Amino acid sequence: MIKRFHVLYVGQVDLENIGLQGTPANTRRYSNERLSEPFFAARDVAQLMDDLGYYALWTAEHHFQREGYECFPNLVQLSLWLATQTRRLKLGCAFNVVPMWHPIRLAEDYAMADIVTDGRVIMGVGRGYHSREVETFGAPVIDQAANRELFEEQIDLLLKCFNEGSFSHHGKRYECPPPVEYRGYQLTDITCVPRPKHLPVEIWMPIASSKSIDYMASKDFKAMVTLNGEKILDDVVKAYRDACAKHGRPKQLGQDMIWGAGLYLADTPEEAKRRVEPSHDERYKWFAPFGFVRYADEHGRTWGTPGAPARVPSLADGIQQKAWFCGPPSHVIEGIKTVAAKYPGLEDFMIHWAEGLSVKEFKEQLRWFARDVMPAFQTR
């Protein structure tokens, strides 16, 4: 049963002229002042979520996005600040793009945040997908095999920082410590100072492929799945459960997973669709070219694979796929419960902030959701 409610905010500015016929995504440009606004939007939403009893606000790491869609370059730093602006809310990193980091630096930054916030920052890792970002930082992403190889070595080093009192690492990319003399002796190991307070570190990762599912299960990473069609969601939930069992970590369907969906509350489904459709379309205008349409056709084929659709999805597609829920609270409750009922271990649901919604409108949605939807999932 769902017990905790999360929000995903990737850091967009308040976009104007949205929708399929609005400003083309690649031509959007914003001033430095406008590109700084998402920090304060995150603060305002985090404070509201804190007051309303939400569990965690998740943010996304991205760089160079003058188009205004994803404007948070450092999630640990952002989460550390948001923790000073709130009381109980957890702050999730969805996700620290590890190939753009030195893994020891990331481990140190997270450890400090974990200590000073007493565990309110949630660690998340990802491999990245924007070539403009990852390749500019000197790491591969177009070459997926090289990206995976780098990421897996980085994770090995990151986990040593977290879990070992002292360690050494001798890999293809990293030599830690290097064979140098220090204060009259030869270095053979180093220690991450400080290490996190809360061990083992809870680490989340997005499910992107069958290979990533097996890797995540081997490391006991928890999984996030957002805006997937019902068939794709079912496939990955079962694959994650099976992979965890294979690696000696049996779990119920949905256990240690966050399922995220788009939604909009209104008095009728028709009104909800009308109001959120431009924001939905703005999202996919930006994300569809990256392959982020995780829907299946009537034959079970993922969109974009041979024979399956390869177009920008409509809101009607999303509703049919049960990736979006639009209508009055009773309608949204029924939709969420229908999907969640298949997964006895699922305890976490995430609301996706559709990219075109203003801060004011999204906060209204959060208030309504907390008042009329969340109580339907509370256990006595």
N, C-alpha and C positions, 0 to 999 in steps of 0.2 A: 504493500500500500504506500502511496505517496505521502511522505511526511514533511518534506522540506521543499521550499520554493526559491528558485534562483532567477536572476535576470542576466542576460548577456547584452552588454553595450560595447560595440566595437569602436566607438569614439568618433561618430560622424558629427559634423557641424549641423546647425539647423539649415537644411538644404531648401532652396527655393526652386520654383518652376520644375516640380518633380513629375515623374511618370514617363511612360514610353515616348510621349511626344514632347517631353520637356527638354531641358538643357542636356546635350550629349555628355555622357560621363567623362570622356577624355578631354573635354574642353572646359570643364569647371576649373576655376582658379579662385583662391581666397587669400586675403591678407594674413599676415602673421597673427594679428589680433584675432581674426575669425578662427584661425587654425588652433588657437589657444583656448577657445571657448569650451571644447569638450571636457577639459579638466574640471571646470566649474559645473558643467552639466552633470558630470559623474558625482561630484560632491553633493549636489542638490538631490539627485536621485538616491544616492547612498543614504543620506540622512532620512529621506522619506521611507525608504525600505527598512531602515533601522527602527523607525517608529511603528511601522505596520507589521513587523514580525517576519519579514522575509529572512532567508538564511544567508544568501551570498550574492554579491554582485561580481560578475566576471567581466574582465576587459581583455582586449586583444592587442598584441604587439605588432606595430607596423611602422614603416619609415617612408619618407619622401612623398607622402600622398597629398600633394598640393590640390588634388581634386576634392578633398574634404571628407572622404568616406571613413577613413581609419587613421586616427591622429594621435595614438598613444605610443610613444617610442620606448617606454620603460615601465613595465607593469609592476615590478617590485617597488620601484620608487613611487609610482602612483598609489599603489595599495598602502604603502607606509603612510603617505599623507592622508589618504582617506580614512585610515584607522584612527588618526588624530581628530577627525571630524565626526566620528560615529562612536557608538558605545559597544555594541555587540556584533554587528554585522561582520560576516567574513568576507574577505576580498580575494577573488580567485584570478589566477593568471591563465588566460585562455587564448594564446599560450605563449610562454617564453620561447622564441624561435632559436633553438640552441645553436644551429650553425652560424648565427650572427654574434655569438658570444664566445669568450673563452670560458670553458666550463667551470674552472676554479673561481673566476670572478663571479659567475652566476651563483655558485654554491655559497660563496661568502656573503653576497648581497642578500640571498634568501635567508641564510642563517641569522643574520643580524635582524631582518624583519621579523622572523619567527620569534626571536627572543624578546624584542622590545614591544611587540604586539601581543605576546603570550599566545601565539598560535593562530592568530586571526587571518594570516595570509596563506592561501592555498597554492601549492606549487603545481604548475602545469608546464608541459614541454611539448614542442612540436618541431617538425622538420622544415616548415616554411613552404611557400608556393609562389610568391611573387618574385619573378626573376629580377626585376628592378631592385628589389631589396637585397635578397640573399647574395646575388652575384656581385653587387656593389660592395658588400662587406667582404668579398674575397673568398666566398664559399660557393660550392656548386649547388644548383638546384635543377637546372636544365638537364644535367646528367644525373638522373635519379639514382642510379647505382652508386655513384660517388657521393651523392648527398646522404644516402642511407648509411654507407660505410663510415662517413665522417660522424654522423649523428650517433651511431651506435658506439663508436669509440668515445665520443664526448660524454655519453650517458654513463659508460663504465667509469670514467674519471669523476664525473659528478657524484656518483653513488659512493665512490671511495672517499670523497670529501665528507659526505654525510655520515658514513657508517664506520669508518676506520679511524682509530686514534692516531695512527700515523700510516703512511702509505707511500708506495712508489708506483709509477706507471710508465711503461716503455712501449709505446705504440707507433703506428705509422705517422701520426700527426703530432703527438705530444710526447715529450720526454720530461718527466716530473719525478724527482728533481733532475736537473741536468748534472752531468758528472763534473762538478766544480768543487773547489775547496772553499770552505766557509769557516772562518775563525779558527783556523788551524786543524780542521778535520775534513774528511771527504764526505760530502753529502750522499746519503743512501736513502733517506726518506724525508717526508715533510708532513706537517699537520695543518689541517684547515682550522684557522682560529678566527672566530669561534665556530663550533659546530652547532647545528640547530638544537634547540631545547627539546622539541617534540620528535622523538624517534620511534619507529622508522618514519621517515618523511612520507606523507600521503602525496602521491604524484598522479596527476591526471594527464590524459593524452587523447587527442581526437582519433576516432576510427576513420581511416582513409582507405584501407585495402586489407585483403586477407593476410598479407605479409605483416602489416602493422599489427593486426589483431594477435597473431601468434607471438610477435615480439613483446607486445604489451603484457600478455599473459605470462610470458617467461620472466618478466621483471616485476610482476604483481602490480602493474599500473592500473589505475581506474580509468574508465572510458566515458567519453562525452560524445553524444550523437545528437545533432541538431538539424531540424528542417529536412529530415529524411521522409520519403514516402513510406506508407505503412509496410509495403512488401520489403523494401530495402531495410527499414528498421528491424523487421522481424528476422531477416537474414543475419544482420550483424549482431543482434542480441544473442541469437542462438550460436553463432560462430564464436563470440566472445566466451559464452558459457562453456562451450566445448573445448576451446583452447585453454581456458583456466583449468578444466578437469585434466586435460592432457599433461599440464605442467604441475599436477599435484595440488591444485588449489580449487577444489570443487565449490561451485557457487550456484545459487538459484538463478533462474532467468531474470535478468534485469539487475541483479545485485552488483553493487559497486559501479553503477552506470548513472549518468545524468541523461535524461531524454528531454530535448528541447523542441519547442514548436512555436510557430507564429500564431498570434491571436488578436482579436479586436472585439471588445464588448460594445454592444448597442442594443436598443430595444427590440430590433428585429434582425434576422440574418441579412436581409436586403440592405438595411441601413449600414450595418457593419461592413459589408462588402464594398458599398459605395465609398465609405469614408476611408478605408484602409487600402483600397486598390492602388491609388497612385504611389503610396509608400512601398507596397509590395513590388510594384513594377520598377520603382527606382532601385530597390535592392538588387533585383535580378539584372537590371541594365548594367550594373557594375560587376556582379558576381558570376553571372552565367558564362562569360567568356573564360573564366578560370575553371570551368567544369563543375561548378557547384550547383548542379541540378540533380539531386539524388532521388529521382523518381523512377518507377518502373512502368513499362507499358503492360498491355493486357496479357502478354506472353511472359512477363517476368523479367524482361531485358531492361537493364539500366539505360536511362536516357543518355544518348550520345554514343552508345555502342551500335554496331551494324544492325540496321533495320529498325531501331528504336528512334523516337523523336530526338531532335537535336536543337530545338528552338528554345527561345526564352519562354519559361512557363507563365501561364496566366494564373490569377488568383483562383479561378475555378479549378484549375489543375491541382493547386495546392490543397484546396478544400477536399476535392475528390480523393487525393492521396493521403488525407488525414495528417498533413504537415502543417495545416493552418485551420484554426477554429474561429468562426465568426458568428456572432449573434448574442442573444441574451445570456446571462449567467447560467441558467439551467441548461441551455444548449451547449455551452462550452464545457460545463461540468460533465455532461453526458459524453461528449466527445473524448475528453481526456480519460475518463474512467473506462470507456470502451477499449481504448488502446492499452491503458495501464493494466487492466484486468488480466491480460495475457501473460504478464510478467510478475510473478509473486515476489520477487526480490527487489523490484523497482521502488525506490524511496525518494527519488529526486526528480523534480520537474523544473524545466527552465523556460522562461518567457523570453522570446527574442524581440528585441526592440527594432521594429521595422525601420529601415534607414531614413525614410522620409518623414516620420512623425516628429513633431516638435517636442521639446522638453515638457512644455506645459501639457500637451495632449497626452504624452506618455505617462506623466505623473497622475493625470486623471484616470487613466486606465489602471495603473497600479493601485490606486485607492479603491476603485470599484472591484477589482479582482480580489483584493485583500478582504473587502467587506462581504462580498456575495459569492465568491468562488472558494477561497481557501477554507472557510469553515466546513465545507462539504467533505473535506479530507481529514479533518481533525478526529482523532480517536480519544475517547474518554478513559 
